Amino acid sequence: TVAPAVQSSAAAPPSQGIAPPVPVPGPSKGVPTVVAPLGAPVKPTLRAPGGPAIASASAPKPIYLVLTIASADKLIPMDLRTSDPYVTVSAEGRPPVATTRVVESTLSPVWNQSFHIEVPPEVGKLTFTVWDSDSWGRDDFDGMAVWDISEVRLSGTFVLQLGPRLGNKDDEKKARKYGGWGELTLAAQWSTMPSSTLPMKRV
């Protein structure tokens, strides 16, 4: 187990129904910001650094991301006491560029799925949405986080606090009932060179 390495020293204001992240002492330089859907900025826990940061403004075109969706924990149950969760990754209102497999009957799913994504420098946010897969009807929303990458693209392993959709009162009620939407763990490796081991996806 790798101990948390970096965390903002300034506590973010808590969103309604969302527990703020636990502060971890350490410098905040280079730590990306995850913006909760309700608008309150929060900092993800950087568990382990994974390489040099790439400044978004000065980065060449394109920038490549090897993204591993590792796991989630403390999700809200959508099917009585459990869920069948999967994750989609999208950029600023565009169609999802990556989707994990469904893990059935758990609130602590493990995916460990990696994706190779080409991200244009003008893309400033990545949205991670957890869904509960349903055999009948539409899939249920089960939490989201928006990662602000407009200033710096830092490699490492991160824990993102999930939250409700903006202005959705049902989501806010669920957050109050269960004490939050849980968390998502992922690993990000940014590079100016494409990976030769994974198929390419383009935002």
WOKAWO-V922902 format. One record per run of one state. SS is the DSSP state (a for helix, b for strand, c for the rest). FROM is the first residue (numbers start at 1). TO is the last residue. Records with the same first field share a line. If there is no record, write none. Layout:
BEGIN
SS: FROM-TO / FROM-TO
END
This chain:
BEGIN
c: 1-5 / 7-32 / 36-40 / 44-44 / 50-53 / 56-62 / 74-78 / 80-81 / 83-84 / 91-97 / 100-102 / 104-109 / 120-124 / 133-139 / 149-151 / 154-155 / 162-162 / 164-168 / 179-182 / 192-199 / 203-203
b: 6-6 / 33-35 / 41-43 / 45-49 / 54-55 / 63-73 / 79-79 / 82-82 / 85-90 / 98-99 / 103-103 / 110-119 / 125-132 / 140-148 / 152-153 / 156-161 / 163-163 / 183-191 / 200-202
a: 169-178
END
